[in-house]
Amino acid sequence: MKDGLEKFALLAEIISAIAIVVSLVFVGYQIRQGNEETALNTSAIQATIRQSMLETDLGGLYIYMDHPYLVKRTGLTPDQLTEVKALIIAFVRMREYYWTQYNDGLLDEPTWLSYRQPLTNVVFQSEVGRGVWQDFRRAFNPGFIEEIEEWISTLDLPDLDNVLEPAPE
């Protein structure tokens, strides 16, 4: 009887070992499948972010088209100047959001850099834009401020006395 029990115990150990190996293979498969699903979800999130960025920027272009005075460099009324400043703050805030997405790994570097670039034309090419940045930059994320300040220091920005000349009519 003892021999029968020993054989049964040995058979049970073999079956247990096989079950453990099968379980480990199954867990490995599930982990790999989960990783693939996570990668697909991340790609979908990135595509959604890029689509949102594009829609937001297009909305900004429509604002410029609907309000032609926004491109004027001089002669703005106080109300127009206030509106321009508010739009610049909103524009910079969008770029801060894009920077956050980039730092969180949801946006690749080339995309972030391409969306950062318009800050040069929209904000830093005008006295109003530079003034808004100086007056309101403390309201932004310190890391964003640091990156933008470092980037600005590398730009060859024009002399504002020349930029503010009235555009020919």
C-alpha positions as CSV (number, residue, x, y, z in Angstrom):
1,M,0.0,0.0,0.0
2,K,2.9,2.3,0.8
3,D,4.2,1.8,-2.7
4,G,0.8,2.8,-4.2
5,L,0.8,6.0,-2.1
6,E,4.3,6.9,-3.1
7,K,3.4,6.4,-6.8
8,F,0.3,8.4,-6.3
9,A,2.2,11.2,-4.5
10,L,4.9,11.2,-7.3
11,L,2.2,11.4,-9.9
12,A,0.5,14.3,-8.0
13,E,3.8,16.2,-7.9
14,I,4.3,15.7,-11.6
15,I,0.8,16.9,-12.4
16,S,1.3,19.9,-10.1
17,A,4.5,20.8,-11.8
18,I,2.8,20.6,-15.2
19,A,-0.1,22.7,-13.9
20,I,2.4,25.4,-12.6
21,V,4.2,25.5,-16.0
22,V,0.9,25.8,-17.9
23,S,-0.2,28.5,-15.5
24,L,3.1,30.4,-16.0
25,V,2.8,30.2,-19.7
26,F,-0.8,31.4,-19.5
27,V,0.2,34.4,-17.2
28,G,3.0,35.3,-19.6
29,Y,0.6,35.3,-22.5
30,Q,-1.9,37.4,-20.6
31,I,0.9,39.9,-19.7
32,R,2.0,40.1,-23.3
33,Q,-1.5,40.6,-24.5
34,G,-2.0,43.3,-21.8
35,N,1.2,45.1,-23.0
36,E,0.0,45.1,-26.6
37,E,-3.4,46.5,-25.5
38,T,-1.7,49.2,-23.5
39,A,0.5,50.2,-26.5
40,L,-2.6,50.4,-28.7
41,N,-4.4,52.5,-26.0
42,T,-1.4,54.8,-25.8
43,S,-1.4,55.3,-29.5
44,A,-5.1,56.1,-29.5
45,I,-4.6,58.6,-26.7
46,Q,-1.8,60.2,-28.7
47,A,-3.9,60.4,-31.8
48,T,-6.8,62.0,-29.8
49,I,-4.4,64.6,-28.3
50,R,-3.0,65.5,-31.8
51,Q,-6.5,65.8,-33.2
52,S,-7.5,68.1,-30.3
53,M,-4.4,70.2,-30.8
54,L,-5.2,70.6,-34.5
55,E,-8.8,71.6,-33.8
56,T,-7.7,74.1,-31.2
57,D,-5.2,75.7,-33.5
58,L,-7.7,75.8,-36.3
59,G,-10.1,77.6,-33.9
60,G,-7.4,80.2,-33.2
61,L,-7.0,80.8,-37.0
62,Y,-10.7,81.3,-37.3
63,I,-10.6,83.9,-34.5
64,Y,-7.9,85.8,-36.4
65,M,-10.0,85.6,-39.6
66,D,-13.1,86.9,-37.8
67,H,-11.2,89.7,-36.1
68,P,-8.8,91.3,-38.6
69,Y,-7.6,93.9,-36.1
70,L,-5.8,91.2,-34.2
71,V,-2.9,91.3,-36.8
72,K,-2.5,95.0,-36.4
73,R,0.6,96.1,-34.6
74,T,-0.4,99.6,-33.6
75,G,-3.5,101.7,-33.2
76,L,-5.5,99.2,-31.2
77,T,-8.3,100.5,-28.9
78,P,-8.0,99.7,-25.2
79,D,-10.8,97.0,-25.6
80,Q,-9.0,95.5,-28.6
81,L,-5.7,95.5,-26.7
82,T,-7.4,93.7,-23.8
83,E,-8.8,91.1,-26.2
84,V,-5.4,90.6,-27.9
85,K,-3.8,90.1,-24.5
86,A,-6.5,87.6,-23.5
87,L,-6.0,85.6,-26.7
88,I,-2.2,85.6,-26.3
89,I,-2.6,84.2,-22.7
90,A,-5.0,81.5,-24.0
91,F,-2.5,80.7,-26.9
92,V,0.4,80.4,-24.4
93,R,-1.8,78.3,-22.1
94,M,-2.5,75.9,-25.0
95,R,1.2,75.6,-25.5
96,E,1.7,74.8,-21.8
97,Y,-0.9,72.1,-22.1
98,Y,1.0,70.6,-25.1
99,W,4.2,70.8,-23.2
100,T,2.6,68.9,-20.3
101,Q,1.4,66.2,-22.7
102,Y,4.9,66.0,-24.1
103,N,6.4,65.7,-20.6
104,D,3.9,63.0,-19.7
105,G,5.0,61.0,-22.7
106,L,1.8,61.4,-24.6
107,L,3.3,63.6,-27.2
108,D,6.4,63.0,-29.2
109,E,9.2,65.6,-29.3
110,P,8.8,66.5,-33.0
111,T,5.1,67.2,-32.5
112,W,5.8,69.3,-29.4
113,L,8.5,71.3,-31.1
114,S,6.2,72.0,-34.1
115,Y,3.5,73.3,-31.8
116,R,5.9,75.3,-29.8
117,Q,7.3,77.1,-32.8
118,P,4.3,79.4,-33.4
119,L,5.1,81.1,-30.1
120,T,7.8,82.8,-32.0
121,N,5.4,84.4,-34.5
122,V,2.4,84.9,-32.3
123,V,3.9,86.0,-29.0
124,F,7.6,86.9,-29.2
125,Q,7.5,89.0,-32.4
126,S,5.5,91.8,-30.9
127,E,5.8,94.2,-28.1
128,V,2.3,93.2,-26.8
129,G,3.2,89.5,-26.9
130,R,6.5,90.0,-25.1
131,G,4.8,92.2,-22.6
132,V,2.1,89.6,-21.9
133,W,4.8,86.9,-21.5
134,Q,6.7,89.1,-19.0
135,D,3.5,90.1,-17.1
136,F,1.8,86.7,-16.9
137,R,4.5,84.0,-17.2
138,R,4.5,83.5,-13.4
139,A,1.0,82.0,-13.9
140,F,2.4,79.1,-15.9
141,N,4.1,75.9,-14.8
142,P,7.7,76.6,-13.6
143,G,9.1,73.9,-15.9
144,F,7.3,75.3,-18.9
145,I,8.6,78.8,-18.0
146,E,12.1,77.5,-17.7
147,E,11.9,75.7,-21.1
148,I,10.4,78.6,-22.9
149,E,12.9,81.1,-21.4
150,E,15.8,78.9,-22.4
151,W,14.4,78.5,-25.9
152,I,13.7,82.3,-26.2
153,S,17.3,83.0,-25.3
154,T,18.4,81.1,-28.5
155,L,16.1,83.0,-30.8
156,D,17.2,85.9,-33.0
157,L,14.2,88.1,-32.2
158,P,13.8,91.3,-34.2
159,D,14.3,94.8,-32.8
160,L,10.8,95.8,-31.8
161,D,11.2,99.3,-33.1
162,N,11.3,97.8,-36.6
163,V,8.6,95.3,-36.0
164,L,6.1,97.9,-34.8
165,E,6.3,100.0,-38.0
166,P,2.8,100.2,-39.5
167,A,2.2,97.7,-42.2
168,P,1.9,99.2,-45.6
169,E,-1.7,99.5,-46.7
